[in-house]
């Protein structure tokens, strides 16, 4: 409960994912809804060699990946991974 008061949901997501990976949990995919579909969470998945599947809100949001800026659709193509962007 203390952690929930001190961190936002995005930070909690990344911390939980990091703890699971360190504990030896093995997975190929991370599935999350639009609440967790942000740049930092996508990058966290990629850094841990996981395929992130996030529902994304439509809009003009851009994402930085490997020092370049992409739209969600461009990121899907460039990443070479099976990121699912709805």
Buried (B, 14 or more C-beta within 10 A) or exposed (E): EEEEEEEEEBEBBBEEBEEBBEEEEEBEEBEBEEEBBBBEBBBBBBEBEBBBBBBBEEEEEEBEBEEEEBBBEBBBEBBEBEBBBE
